[in-house]
Amino acid sequence: MAEEPNSNPSAKKSNTGLLIVIVALVAVLGGAGGAWFLLHQGKTAQAAPAAPVEKTPEYMVHLETFTVNLADPEESHFLRITIDLGLGHAPKGAEGEKGNGDFPTARARDAIVSVLTVGSAATLMTPEGKAQLKRDLVQVLQQKVPEIDVRDVYFTEFLVQR
């Protein structure tokens, strides 16, 4: 009977030591998991603003309707389209803006016609074709009429006659 009291304290000591090790291990793993989660959240939050930010238009200019023949060799098709231009700044000659000339409508329309007339009806009927047309129009306007600072093109009427 004298041996039983001696064996119980050592068993309690080893159980207590094991319990302390388990609690410490759980705390370390929990802390590491929490730190990883917080760091991962921070990286995704920081990554979002790093994406390229497109310039949003500040001013709109409405252009009269265009009606052009399309470049379809087999048949005669035409496009009737009305466009609004999204600009980065007020055009010269606009109300409240100092300038020695009006908006270069003729040059802008000429640049637009040069893009519209090379399209085909089949291409322009697809969503991808319309999206590509917008990109092409923005690009040609930025090249040929850079002073108007075109940032986007909006179709307010779009009709392909087949």
C-alpha positions in Angstrom: 0.0 0.0 0.0 2.9 2.3 0.6 3.9 2.0 -3.1 0.5 3.1 -4.4 0.7 6.7 -3.1 4.2 7.1 -4.7 3.1 5.8 -8.2 0.1 8.1 -8.4 2.0 11.4 -8.1 4.4 10.4 -10.8 1.4 9.3 -13.1 -0.3 12.7 -12.4 3.0 14.5 -13.2 3.3 12.8 -16.6 -0.3 13.4 -17.4 0.0 17.0 -16.4 3.2 17.4 -18.5 1.5 15.8 -21.5 -1.5 18.0 -21.1 0.7 21.1 -21.0 2.5 20.0 -24.2 -0.8 19.4 -26.0 -2.2 22.8 -24.9 1.0 24.5 -26.0 1.0 22.7 -29.4 -2.7 23.7 -30.0 -1.9 27.3 -29.1 1.1 27.4 -31.4 -0.8 25.9 -34.3 -3.8 28.1 -33.7 -1.6 31.2 -33.6 0.2 30.2 -36.8 -3.1 29.5 -38.5 -4.5 32.8 -37.4 -1.4 34.7 -38.5 -1.5 33.0 -41.9 -5.2 33.9 -42.3 -4.5 37.5 -41.5 -1.5 37.8 -43.8 -3.5 36.1 -46.6 -6.3 38.6 -46.1 -3.9 41.5 -46.2 -2.3 40.2 -49.5 -5.6 39.9 -51.3 -6.7 43.3 -50.0 -3.5 44.8 -51.3 -3.6 43.0 -54.6 -6.9 44.5 -55.6 -5.7 48.1 -55.9 -2.6 47.0 -57.7 -4.7 46.0 -60.8 -4.6 48.6 -63.6 -7.2 51.3 -63.0 -8.8 52.5 -66.2 -9.4 56.2 -66.6 -13.1 57.0 -66.3 -14.6 59.6 -68.6 -15.5 62.9 -67.0 -17.2 64.5 -70.0 -19.5 63.3 -72.8 -19.7 64.5 -76.4 -22.6 63.3 -78.5 -21.9 62.7 -82.2 -24.6 62.7 -84.9 -25.6 59.3 -86.4 -23.2 57.6 -88.8 -24.4 55.5 -91.7 -21.7 53.6 -93.5 -21.2 50.8 -96.0 -19.5 47.8 -94.5 -16.6 45.9 -96.0 -18.6 42.8 -97.0 -17.5 41.7 -100.5 -20.4 39.3 -101.2 -23.3 41.6 -100.4 -24.0 45.2 -99.7 -24.5 45.7 -95.9 -24.5 49.0 -94.0 -24.2 50.1 -90.4 -26.2 52.8 -88.7 -24.6 53.8 -85.4 -24.8 56.7 -83.0 -21.9 57.3 -80.7 -21.2 59.3 -77.5 -17.5 59.8 -76.6 -16.3 59.7 -73.0 -13.6 62.3 -72.6 -11.0 62.9 -69.9 -11.5 66.7 -69.9 -13.9 69.3 -71.2 -13.4 69.8 -74.9 -12.0 73.1 -76.0 -14.7 75.6 -76.9 -17.1 74.0 -74.5 -19.0 76.1 -72.0 -16.7 77.3 -69.2 -13.6 76.2 -71.0 -11.1 78.6 -72.5 -10.0 77.6 -75.9 -9.4 79.0 -79.4 -11.3 76.5 -81.3 -14.3 74.2 -81.2 -14.4 70.4 -80.7 -12.6 68.8 -83.8 -15.8 67.1 -84.9 -14.7 66.6 -88.5 -11.4 65.0 -87.5 -13.1 62.8 -84.9 -15.8 61.7 -87.4 -13.2 60.9 -90.1 -11.3 58.7 -87.7 -14.4 56.9 -86.7 -15.5 56.3 -90.3 -12.1 54.9 -91.1 -12.7 52.2 -88.5 -16.4 51.6 -89.2 -16.0 50.9 -92.9 -13.5 48.1 -92.5 -15.9 46.0 -90.4 -18.1 43.2 -91.7 -21.7 42.5 -90.8 -21.0 39.1 -89.4 -18.3 40.4 -87.1 -20.3 43.4 -85.8 -23.3 41.2 -85.0 -21.4 39.4 -82.2 -20.7 40.8 -78.7 -17.0 40.2 -79.2 -17.1 42.2 -82.5 -18.8 45.1 -80.8 -16.3 45.1 -78.0 -13.4 45.0 -80.5 -15.0 47.9 -82.4 -15.1 50.0 -79.2 -11.4 49.2 -78.5 -10.5 50.1 -82.1 -12.4 53.3 -82.0 -10.8 54.4 -78.7 -7.4 53.6 -80.1 -7.8 55.4 -83.4 -9.3 58.5 -81.7 -6.4 58.6 -79.2 -3.9 58.4 -82.1 -5.6 60.8 -84.6 -7.3 63.3 -82.3 -5.2 63.1 -79.0 -6.2 66.5 -77.8 -9.8 65.3 -77.0 -8.5 62.6 -74.6 -11.0 59.9 -75.5 -11.4 57.3 -72.7 -14.4 55.4 -73.8 -17.0 55.0 -76.6 -20.7 54.4 -76.0 -23.0 53.1 -78.7 -26.5 54.7 -78.2 -27.8 53.2 -81.5 -26.4 50.2 -83.4 -28.1 48.7 -86.4 -26.6 46.4 -89.0 -28.6 46.1 -92.2 -28.1 42.8 -94.0 
